[in-house]
Amino acid sequence: MARVATVEPRPPFDFAMALAYFRGSPSAILESVEGETLVRAVRLDGQPTLVSIRGVGTVTEPRLEVRTDAPGGAARLEEAVDFVRRTLRTDEDVGELEAIAARDAVFGQIVRRFRGLRLLQIPAAFETLIWAILGQQINVTFARKLKGALVECYGDRLRSGEREYRVFPEARTLAELEPADLTPLQFSRQKAEYVVRVARVCARGELDLESLADASSEAAIAELVKVRGVGRWTAEYTLMRGLGHRDLIPAADLGLRKVIAQHYGLAGTATEAQVRELAAGWAGWRSYAALYWWFALQERIPPETSPLPIGDG
């Protein structure tokens, strides 16, 4: 029997915009947008569970309907609600973004365009870290293909009605592999080695990703880059998308450098130093800025000469 709960995010909260992000994001191969509902198979208390989220409010009076039909009763529904609050950042007060918008006209246009979009999280830090490794030095289309192959071969399956959903493989599952097991999936030898190595250090408890959620960003980065195959860009991405760190900018990211150069009128592609210099003005919210700029790139939003309109909710 399906169980349903209601979540009331802090406004402004634009669930329709979150759906638009998931529809187009290369990382979102396990998120299914079905009409106006977001469906994702995740592990709750270690068990594969299907969670459905539907927006039933507005931007200014947001409400979400959370549904799961997994066994476990009220306790499992409460875990599903906690999952929604964490991954959609429903309780975050984003009012300070308006102050940033007032100080930086260019970024302000993007803030207004994406009003109500939160720092959307990938459900598990391990999945985020592996996705970041897959994306190193290759285009996102091919990285998406690699992630899909990994899930197809090693992820759990969960059936609901006539549909089958996949769950990202756990660290202990990938830790049992040898790098040679991944090369038939078009992984390079080096990328296969990195994935297996990271899985093993996580499975053995040598790298406790969840403990990094409450660490300072620099301390967490320092811990992550100890692992071979993890550089600063990978660490920054993992912390902002998988562990909720709100003030990081993966400034070496080529997509960020391109879209920021385009909007700020910089010649060619911005340098990492230029991105970090601009991002100093977004302090406290640099992870939001990164997500917004990626979304602007994804949606091919051109530079504007005047502020973009704010949605009416």
N, C-alpha and C positions, 0 to 999 in steps of 0.2 A: 504494500500500500504506500502510495506517495505521501510524503510529509512536506509541508509547506511552511515557510517562515517569511517574515517581512523585515527588510533592512531599510532604514531611513538614513541615507548618506547626508553628510553636512553639505549644504548648497554653497556655491553652484556645483552641480554634478551632472554631466551630460553622458548618459549611458549610450545614447544613439551614436555619439562620437567614438566612444570606446568600441562599439561594434564595428564602426567604419575602420578603426585602426586594426582590429583583429582580422577583418576581411582582407586587408591588403598587406599585413606584416609578414615578411618572409619567415619569421620565427614561429608564427602561429599555425603550425600544421596539426596540432592536437586540439586547438580550439575550433569548435564548429558553430558558425553563426546560422541559426535556423530561423528564418524570418526575423523577428525582433527578439530572439532568445539566444543567449550564449550558453553553449553546452561544452563541458570539459570533463573528461574522465581523469580523476586524480586519486592519490592514496590518502585516505583519511584513517588514522590509527592503523596504518600499514595495509589497509584493504582497498583494492580498486573500487572506486565509488563514482557514480555519475552525478554531476551537479549541474542543474539548469538554473539560469539567472535571466529574469525578464524584467525590463523596465516598465513600471506601471505609474510613474509620476512624470514630472517635468524637470527642467534644469533647475528651476528655483524652488520647487517642492518635490524633490526626488524621492522615489520609493522603488525598491527592488523586491521582486518575489523570488525566493530561493526555494528550489524543489529538489528532493532526492528520494529515491525509492529503495535505497539500500537498507539491509537489515541493520539493526542497532538502535532503532527507536529514536527517542528524543535526543539521546546523547550524540548519535551520528548526525542528526539535523543540526545540533549546536556546533559540531565540528565543521559542517558545511557552511554555516553562517560565519564562523571565524575565518574560514578559507576565503569567503567572499570579501569580508571586511579587510583582510590583509592584502589580497591580490588586487583589489580594485581601489584600495586606499580610501575607503568610504568616510573615515572619521577625520581625515586630514583637513586642517584649516589652511586654505590656499589664498587667503586675503592678501598676504604680503606680495603676491605676484602682481597685484594691481599697482603697488608702489614701484616695483621694478619697471612695469610698463610705462609709468609716467616719467621715469628717468632715461629710458632708452627707447626712442621712437621706433627704431627698426624692430627690435625684439618685442616692443609693445604691440606691434601689429600682429605678431605671431601669437602672443599671449591672448589678445582679444579674439583672434580667429579660433583658438582652441580652448576658449573659456569653458571650464567644467570638465576638462580632460585631466584625469589623475595620472600619477606615475605608475602605469600599469605594470604589474609584476608577473613574471613567469612563475608558475606555481611552486617549483622546488629550486633551491640554490644549486643542487647538483646538475639538474637539467640546464640551468642558466650557464653554468661553467662549461659544460660540454658544448652547448650551442656556441658560446664565445670561441672555444677552441676550433670548432668546425669552421667558423667564419674567418679565421686568421688567413690573410693573404690570398683569399679567393673571393669570387663574386658571390653575392648572397643567394643567387638562384641555385648555384651548385652546392652551397652550404645547406640550403633547404633540402636539396636532393639527398645529401648525405644523412641529414637528420631523419628524413623519411625512411631511408634504408635501415638505419639503426633501430628505429622504432618498429619497423615491419619485422625485422629478424629477431629482436630481443625484448620488445615491449610486451606487456601483458595485454590481453584482449578482454573487452567487456561488452556484452551484448545487451541491447535494450530494444525490445520489439524486433523489428526487422533490420535494425542498424547495429553495426559493430564499431566500437570505439577503441582507441589504443591508449595505453598508459606508458609514459616514458620509462625506460628500464632503470632499475635501481643500480646504485654503485656496486653492490655485491654481485649483481648479474654480470656487469661488464668487467668486473675485476677477475672473473674466472676465464676471460678470453685471453688469447695471445694476439699480438698485433697482426699476425698473418691471417687471423680469422676475419679481419676487417678489410683487407686489401681487395677481396672479390667484390666488395661493395663500392669500389672506386675510391677508397681512402688511400692517400699517399702513405708510404711506410712511416714517415715522420708523424703524420697526423694520427695514424693508428697507434703508434707508440705513445703519443701524448694522451690520447683518450684512455688507453688501458692503464697507463701509469697513474693518471689522476683518479680513475676509478679505484685503483688499489689503495692509494693513500687515504681516500675517503672511506673505503670499506673497512680498512684496518683502524680507523679512528685517528690516524696521524694528522689528518686535516679535518677539523670540526667546522664545517661551513656555517652551521647555525650559530655557533658562538661568535661569529664575526658580525652578526647583525647589530650587536650592542657595542662593538669596538669602535674606536675612532677610525675615520676613513683611512688615514695614513698608516695606522697600526695594522688594519685589516689588509691593506695593499701589501705591506711588508711581509705579512704572513703568507699571502697567496703567491707572491712571486718567488718564494722559496722553492716552489714546485716547478720542476723542469717542464717547459712548455707553456708556462703562464707568465706573461709579461704585464706591463702596466695597463695597456689597453684592455686586455682580457680581465684583469682584476677589477678595473673600474666598471666595466660593463656588468660583471657578475654581481658586484656589490649594489649597483643602482637598480638592476632589473630583477635580481634574485633575493636580495637581502634588505631592500628598502632604504639604502643610503641616499639621502636627498640632495647631497651637495657635491656631486662628482660630475666631471665632464670628460669623457674619453676623447681628448682633444686630438689624438693621432688618427681618429677615424676619418677615412677618406670621404665618406658621405657627408659628415658634419663639415669638414673643411670646404667641400664644394658648395653646399647650400648656404653656409655662412658667408663665403666669399661672394656668392651671387647676390645675396640680400644686402650686404654692406658695401657693394661696389668695389670689391678688391680684385685686383688683376689675377687671373688664373685661379689657382686653388690656394686657400688660406694655409698658412703654416700652422703647425701645432702651437707655436709660441703666440701667433696672432689670435688663435682661438682661445687660448688660456687668458690672454690679455683682455679680450672682449668679455669673456666669461667672468672675470673678476667683478663686473658690474651686476652679475646675476647671483652673487654669493648667497648661500643659503638655499638656493633653488636650482643649482646647476644641473642636477639630474633631470628635473622637469624641463629645463631648457633643452637638454640633449634629446629627450623624447619628442618635444615639440618640433625641434628642427628636423629630426628624422621623419616625423609625420608630414612636415611641410615638403620634404623631399619625396616621400611616398606619394603624396597627393599632387605633386608638381605645382605647388603654389608659387606663383611668380612674385618678385618684389613688388611692393605697392608704394605709391607716392603719397598716399593718404591712408589714415587708419582704416582698418577693415571694420565692418559693422559688428556689433555685439549681438549675439542671438537673443531672442526675446523669451527663450525658455519654453 
